[in-house]
Amino acid sequence: FYYSLPWNTLDSGRKLFAKVDEKAGQSKIIRPGEMWQCEVKAGQVFDSFFWTRIDDGTNTFVLEEELNAKLKIISSTIAEAQSPSFAKFINKSNVTVDYPLNADGEQYRPVNIEVMILDTDNLISDLNINVTSSDSYNGHYNSIGVIAIDSNGEWSTNSRRNGYRLDDGTNTYCVYSDSLNAWVLIVTNVDHNHVGSVTGGTPVNLYNDGQLPESYGIYTVDNNLDAIESEYFNKADVDVDYHTNSESNSYFTVNFGTAKPAGIVFYK
């Protein structure tokens, strides 16, 4: 098909896309501010379809008709719509993301934003961390499920965070401490399977009370959040504020109030 919608004539830089119907020969009217998508596989559109008119209230454009069912995509902006941009965040109560760029390199206000929050109320077996340090806490840690050290210094499953264990066979952990209200590194006397037992050991405070452990001092903490399967995330209903600036960088912010979750913002 031929995508004939000139971006520079659109107020506020919004995007409008056309949808390919499942049945050939149908058409869709695209209203201002809406986004319709077509199915794209390997850079091709699979369907016979008709385009219809777009009217943004100021200008009218025609998306021309094309009956070739396996036509290669001409407009990179349609391909862009199939692959949303994303921004990973960790332990943030407020997330700021720059507006994306269109095919002409110009910023536009995204028409679709989805915020996915990590669900650490259950075991996330593939979410692991790496601690880089000059001491014995250095190494790769595997998730061990919902576990923490409670206010009595005992192992507890009454938590909303996963814990992590160093993969060297020792009782070396990165877990949340309820008494310190923070993530800690610790070598315990008993392993995490002894729920209700005093852990023993002296914790190293990472001074972070978010959903995931973070770097502090000589300890650099990394994770593989962006490689986790979507089943471990929940869609969040959050407030989004748009900051559109004609003479400077435009961006949007996602607000979580007092919470400090980890997750991914998808936008397009």
C-alpha positions in Angstrom: 0.0 0.0 0.0 1.0 3.6 -0.2 1.1 5.6 3.0 0.4 9.2 2.1 0.0 10.8 5.5 2.4 13.8 5.9 3.5 14.1 9.5 4.3 17.8 9.4 0.7 18.7 8.8 -0.6 17.0 12.0 -1.2 19.1 15.0 0.7 17.9 18.2 2.5 15.3 16.0 0.0 12.5 16.8 0.1 9.3 14.7 -2.7 7.8 12.8 -2.5 4.2 11.4 -4.8 2.1 9.3 -5.9 -1.4 10.3 -6.1 -4.4 8.0 -9.4 -6.2 8.5 -9.6 -9.9 8.7 -12.0 -10.0 5.8 -10.9 -8.6 2.5 -12.7 -5.6 1.0 -13.8 -3.9 4.3 -12.7 -0.5 5.3 -12.2 1.4 8.5 -12.7 5.0 9.3 -9.8 6.3 11.4 -10.8 9.1 13.8 -8.5 11.7 15.2 -6.4 10.5 18.1 -7.1 6.8 17.3 -4.5 4.2 16.3 -5.3 1.2 14.1 -2.7 -1.4 13.4 -2.3 -4.0 10.6 -0.8 -7.4 11.0 2.8 -7.5 9.8 4.9 -10.6 9.3 8.5 -10.5 8.1 8.0 -7.0 6.8 4.8 -7.9 4.8 1.1 -7.3 5.2 -1.0 -10.4 4.9 -4.5 -9.6 3.7 -6.4 -8.0 0.9 -7.9 -4.8 2.0 -9.1 -1.3 1.2 -7.9 1.9 2.7 -10.3 4.8 3.5 -10.1 8.5 4.3 -8.5 10.2 7.3 -9.7 13.5 8.5 -7.9 15.1 11.5 -10.3 18.0 11.6 -8.1 20.3 9.6 -6.8 18.3 6.6 -8.1 15.2 4.8 -5.8 12.6 3.5 -6.3 9.5 1.4 -4.7 6.2 2.0 -4.7 4.6 -1.4 -6.3 1.3 -2.2 -4.0 -1.7 -2.8 -5.2 -5.3 -3.4 -1.9 -7.1 -3.3 -2.2 -9.4 -0.3 1.5 -9.7 0.3 2.8 -6.2 -0.4 6.0 -5.1 1.3 5.6 -2.3 3.7 6.6 1.0 2.1 6.2 3.2 5.2 8.7 2.6 8.1 6.2 4.3 10.4 3.8 1.4 10.1 6.6 -1.1 10.9 7.5 1.2 13.9 3.9 0.8 15.2 4.3 -3.0 15.4 7.4 -2.7 17.6 6.8 -0.3 20.5 9.7 1.3 22.3 10.2 0.5 25.9 11.9 1.9 29.0 12.9 -0.3 31.9 12.6 1.2 35.4 13.6 -0.1 38.8 12.3 1.1 42.2 10.9 4.4 40.8 7.9 6.3 42.1 8.1 8.6 39.1 9.3 7.5 35.6 10.2 10.1 32.9 10.4 9.0 29.2 11.2 11.1 26.2 8.7 11.2 23.4 9.6 8.8 20.5 10.7 9.9 17.1 8.9 9.4 13.8 10.4 8.4 10.5 11.5 12.1 9.9 13.3 12.2 13.2 10.7 14.4 14.9 9.3 13.8 18.3 5.6 12.9 18.6 3.3 12.4 21.5 2.8 8.6 21.9 -0.8 7.4 21.4 -0.5 4.2 23.3 1.3 3.7 26.6 1.2 0.5 28.7 2.9 0.1 32.0 3.8 -3.4 33.2 4.7 -4.0 36.9 6.8 -6.9 38.0 4.8 -9.4 40.1 7.2 -10.4 42.9 4.4 -11.9 45.0 5.4 -15.2 43.4 8.6 -17.0 42.4 10.2 -15.5 39.3 12.6 -18.3 38.5 14.3 -16.5 35.6 14.9 -13.2 37.4 18.5 -13.3 38.6 21.0 -10.7 39.8 24.7 -10.2 39.6 26.6 -8.5 42.4 30.0 -7.0 41.6 32.2 -6.3 44.5 35.7 -6.9 45.9 34.6 -9.2 48.7 32.8 -12.6 49.1 29.5 -11.2 48.0 30.7 -11.0 44.4 28.9 -13.4 42.0 25.7 -14.6 40.4 22.5 -14.9 42.5 19.5 -17.0 41.6 15.9 -16.2 42.6 14.6 -18.4 45.4 11.1 -17.2 45.5 9.2 -15.1 48.1 11.4 -14.9 51.1 12.7 -12.3 53.5 14.1 -11.7 57.0 11.4 -10.6 59.3 11.6 -8.1 62.2 12.6 -10.9 64.5 15.6 -11.8 62.4 13.9 -15.0 61.2 13.3 -16.4 57.7 9.8 -15.6 56.5 7.6 -16.1 53.5 5.4 -13.2 54.5 6.9 -10.9 51.9 6.1 -9.3 48.6 9.7 -9.6 47.3 11.8 -12.5 45.9 15.0 -13.3 47.6 18.3 -14.3 45.9 21.0 -16.8 46.7 24.6 -16.9 45.5 25.1 -19.9 43.3 28.3 -21.1 45.0 26.5 -23.4 47.4 27.0 -21.1 50.5 24.4 -19.4 52.6 25.1 -16.1 50.9 21.9 -14.1 50.1 20.6 -10.8 48.9 17.2 -10.5 50.6 14.9 -7.9 52.1 15.1 -7.2 55.8 11.9 -6.0 57.5 13.8 -4.8 60.6 16.1 -2.5 58.5 13.4 -1.8 55.9 16.0 -2.3 53.2 17.7 -4.9 51.0 20.7 -6.5 52.5 23.6 -8.9 51.7 24.1 -11.5 54.3 25.8 -14.8 55.0 23.4 -16.8 57.3 23.9 -19.6 59.7 20.9 -21.6 58.3 19.6 -21.6 54.7 16.2 -20.1 53.6 14.4 -23.5 53.8 14.4 -23.1 57.6 11.4 -20.8 57.6 10.8 -19.5 61.2 14.4 -20.0 62.2 16.7 -17.1 63.1 19.0 -16.5 60.2 22.1 -15.5 62.1 24.8 -13.5 60.3 25.5 -9.8 60.0 23.6 -8.0 57.2 25.2 -5.5 54.9 22.7 -2.7 54.4 22.1 -1.7 50.7 19.8 1.2 51.9 17.1 0.5 49.3 13.5 -0.3 50.1 12.2 -0.8 46.5 10.9 -3.9 44.8 14.3 -5.1 43.6 17.8 -4.8 45.1 19.9 -1.9 43.7 23.6 -0.9 43.8 25.0 0.8 46.8 28.5 1.8 47.8 31.0 -0.8 46.7 28.3 -3.2 45.6 27.0 -3.0 42.0 23.8 -4.9 41.5 22.5 -5.8 38.0 19.5 -7.8 36.9 17.9 -9.2 33.7 14.5 -7.6 34.1 14.0 -6.9 30.4 14.4 -10.6 29.6 11.6 -11.8 31.9 8.5 -13.4 30.3 5.4 -11.3 30.2 3.5 -13.7 32.5 5.5 -12.3 35.4 4.1 -8.8 34.9 0.8 -7.1 35.7 -0.6 -4.2 33.8 -0.8 -1.1 36.0 -3.5 1.5 36.0 -1.4 4.7 36.5 -1.5 8.4 35.9 0.5 9.7 32.8 1.4 13.3 32.4 2.4 14.7 29.0 4.9 17.5 28.6 4.8 18.6 24.9 7.3 21.4 24.2 7.6 23.0 20.8 11.0 24.5 21.4 12.6 21.9 23.7 12.6 18.2 24.5 9.1 16.6 25.0 8.5 13.8 27.4 5.9 12.0 29.5 5.9 10.9 33.2 4.3 7.9 34.9 3.5 8.4 38.5 3.2 5.6 41.1 2.6 7.8 44.2 4.6 6.5 47.2 5.2 3.0 45.7 8.6 2.1 44.2 7.9 -0.7 41.7 10.0 -2.3 39.0 8.7 -2.8 35.5 8.7 -1.7 31.9 6.9 1.2 30.0 5.9 0.3 26.5 5.0 3.2 24.2 4.3 4.0 20.6 
